[in-house]
Amino acid sequence: MKYRLLVLLLLCGLKGYNQEIQRFTADTIKTIQLDSAVNITAERLSVETFIRAVTTDTSFYQAFRNMKKYAFTAENSIYTYDKKNKVTGRLYRKVKRQTSAPWLQYVVKQDTGHLFKKNGKYELYTAEMFDYIFMNAYQSAYTDGPSAVGKASGANAGYKEKLKTLIFSPGRPVKGLPFIGDKTEIFTANMRQYYDYAFSSGTYLDSIPVYRFKVTVKPDLSRWTKGSLMIKELTTIFDKRNFEILGRYVDMKYSNMLFDFDVQMNIEMRYFGEEKLPAKISYQGNWNVPLKKQERASVLVLQSGYHQGR
């Protein structure tokens, strides 16, 4: 059972924040300035236009694969917390990647608290899975194939693949997850009665013209119905000039007799020259499974200094 629920580690959130430490707000929209006068109907856009773009886009995931072509610097911090939201562990890493080498150079690597087991593996599945999804992007495991990030191996391989679907292909079903596999399909005819779909115009990072497509749970639903919906919000930022995705924010929460989770996660892209590449990833979450230690964690990843060559 524990392996069947591994993928739920990214479906977690934090209720109440420790005031002694800065928490990372997962909100792409804070980089968006909405135009005062929005007139985009003349461009013949509709909700269906954005739904098709979200469900068929490959450029968002491609941006992660494109990182292997560049040298860059990355900083990432992982914090873990107890039930009172007191920090129990911290891992900070600053790494450099050179295009001439398939490995990472650790400029700084510091950890405090209870993060690792005696065998060197992470205490929390959250940290393990996050490393697999994003630290893997820094290495040669990201291929130019049409499907997935590298190839997962080991006992948890199938669940790591499902986790990637949740991150890079929201709105699609995730087969093999007990009780929630179809709850990710927020664009089906049956699920549309529970969601509001809205799009607006704005500016991203002060200069890039964008559309914001926001999917949220309808406010007038009953408490029981709201509780049965896993994805509470999915916001996508599109570059007006090429309709590629520049940002994604997802808020997911669900609870039943077997587990409960609450997650907010944000991924932002920026242009480096003509290439769209990841710039910021933030995550905060909490998940609880019977007979397992409750996990509370937050993560911040910052990418910078992209350049080709050594």
Residue pairs with C-beta under 8 A, 6 or more apart in sequence:
1 289
2 289
2 291
2 292
3 155
3 156
3 159
4 159
4 176
4 177
4 178
5 178
5 258
5 259
5 289
5 292
6 125
6 129
6 156
6 159
6 160
7 129
7 159
7 160
7 162
7 163
7 166
7 174
7 177
8 177
8 259
8 261
8 287
8 289
9 124
9 125
9 126
9 128
9 129
9 163
9 285
9 287
9 295
10 126
10 129
10 130
10 133
10 163
10 166
10 167
10 263
10 265
10 283
10 285
11 166
11 230
11 252
11 254
11 261
11 262
11 263
11 285
11 287
12 126
12 261
12 262
12 263
12 284
12 285
12 286
12 287
12 295
12 296
12 297
13 251
13 252
13 253
13 261
13 262
13 263
13 264
13 284
13 285
13 286
14 23
14 81
14 85
14 262
14 284
14 285
14 286
14 296
14 298
15 262
15 286
16 85
17 23
17 85
18 81
18 85
18 86
18 87
20 87
21 79
21 87
23 284
23 298
24 282
24 283
24 284
24 298
24 299
24 300
25 282
26 249
26 264
26 265
26 266
26 282
26 283
26 284
27 249
27 264
27 266
28 235
28 237
28 247
28 248
28 249
28 266
28 267
28 268
29 212
29 235
29 249
31 204
31 205
31 247
31 268
32 202
32 203
32 204
32 210
32 212
32 237
33 202
33 203
33 206
34 200
34 201
34 202
34 212
35 200
35 201
35 202
35 203
38 200
38 201
39 201
40 199
40 200
40 201
40 211
45 199
45 211
47 197
47 198
47 199
50 197
50 199
50 211
50 213
50 236
50 238
51 171
51 187
51 197
53 213
53 236
53 238
53 243
53 245
54 170
54 171
54 187
54 213
54 234
54 236
54 245
55 169
55 171
55 172
55 187
57 244
57 245
59 244
59 245
59 276
60 168
60 244
60 245
60 248
60 267
60 269
61 149
61 168
61 169
63 269
63 276
63 277
63 278
64 137
64 142
64 149
64 278
65 137
65 142
65 143
65 144
65 149
66 275
66 276
66 277
67 97
67 137
67 138
67 142
67 277
67 278
67 303
68 137
68 138
68 139
68 140
68 142
69 99
69 308
70 97
70 99
70 272
70 275
70 277
70 306
70 307
70 308
71 96
71 97
71 98
71 99
71 305
71 306
71 307
71 308
71 309
71 310
72 96
72 97
72 303
72 304
72 305
72 306
72 307
73 94
73 95
73 96
73 107
73 303
73 304
73 305
74 94
74 95
74 96
74 97
74 138
74 301
74 302
74 303
74 304
75 92
75 93
75 94
75 95
75 301
75 302
75 304
76 92
76 93
76 95
76 134
76 135
76 299
76 300
76 301
76 302
77 90
77 91
77 92
77 93
77 299
77 300
78 89
78 90
78 91
78 115
78 127
78 130
78 297
78 298
78 299
79 87
79 89
79 90
79 297
79 298
79 299
80 87
80 88
80 89
80 90
80 113
80 114
80 115
80 123
80 124
80 126
80 127
80 295
80 296
80 297
81 87
81 88
81 296
81 297
81 298
82 88
82 296
83 294
83 296
85 296
87 113
88 113
88 114
89 111
89 112
89 113
89 114
89 115
89 123
90 110
90 111
90 112
90 113
90 115
91 110
91 111
91 115
91 127
92 108
92 109
92 110
92 111
93 106
93 108
93 109
93 110
94 106
94 107
94 108
94 109
95 104
95 105
95 106
95 107
95 138
96 104
96 105
96 107
97 104
97 105
97 138
98 105
98 310
99 308
99 309
99 310
100 310
102 139
102 140
103 139
104 138
104 139
114 123
115 122
115 123
115 124
115 127
116 122
116 123
117 123
121 128
122 128
122 131
123 293
124 293
124 295
124 297
125 295
126 285
126 287
126 295
126 297
126 299
127 297
129 160
129 163
130 283
130 299
132 152
132 160
133 149
133 160
133 163
133 164
133 167
134 281
134 301
136 142
136 149
136 150
137 149
137 278
141 149
141 150
141 151
142 149
142 150
143 150
148 161
148 164
149 164
151 157
152 158
152 160
152 161
158 176
159 176
162 174
162 175
162 176
162 177
165 172
165 174
166 174
166 184
167 265
167 267
170 184
170 186
170 231
170 234
170 248
170 250
171 184
171 185
171 186
171 187
171 234
172 184
172 185
173 181
173 182
173 184
173 185
174 180
174 181
174 184
175 181
178 258
179 256
179 258
180 230
180 254
183 228
183 229
183 230
183 231
183 254
184 230
184 231
185 191
186 192
186 195
186 215
186 231
186 234
194 217
194 218
194 221
194 225
194 229
195 215
195 216
195 217
195 218
196 215
196 216
196 217
196 218
197 213
197 214
197 215
198 213
198 214
198 216
199 211
199 212
199 213
199 214
200 211
200 212
200 214
201 209
201 210
201 211
201 212
201 240
202 209
202 210
202 211
202 212
203 209
203 210
204 210
204 237
204 239
204 246
204 247
205 270
208 239
208 241
208 246
208 271
209 239
209 240
209 241
210 237
210 238
210 239
210 240
210 246
211 237
211 238
211 240
212 235
212 236
212 237
212 238
213 235
213 236
213 237
213 238
214 233
214 234
214 235
214 236
215 231
215 233
215 234
215 235
216 232
216 233
217 226
217 229
217 232
217 233
221 229
227 254
227 255
230 252
230 253
230 254
231 250
231 251
231 252
232 251
232 252
232 253
233 249
233 250
233 251
234 248
234 249
234 250
234 251
235 247
235 248
235 249
235 250
236 245
236 247
236 248
237 245
237 246
237 247
237 248
238 244
238 245
238 246
239 245
239 246
244 276
245 269
246 268
246 269
246 270
246 276
247 266
247 267
247 268
247 269
248 266
248 267
249 264
249 265
249 266
249 267
250 263
250 264
250 265
250 266
251 263
251 264
252 261
252 262
252 263
253 261
253 262
253 263
254 260
254 261
255 261
258 289
258 290
259 287
259 288
259 289
259 290
260 287
260 288
261 285
261 286
261 287
261 288
262 285
262 286
262 287
263 283
263 284
263 285
263 286
263 287
264 283
264 284
264 285
265 281
265 282
265 283
265 284
265 285
266 280
266 281
266 282
266 283
267 278
267 280
267 281
268 278
268 279
268 280
268 281
269 276
269 277
269 278
269 279
270 276
270 277
270 279
271 277
272 306
275 306
277 303
277 306
278 301
278 303
279 302
279 303
279 304
280 300
280 301
280 302
280 303
281 299
281 300
281 301
282 298
282 299
282 300
282 301
283 297
283 298
283 299
283 300
284 297
284 298
284 299
285 295
285 296
285 297
285 298
286 294
286 295
286 296
286 297
287 294
287 295
288 294
288 295
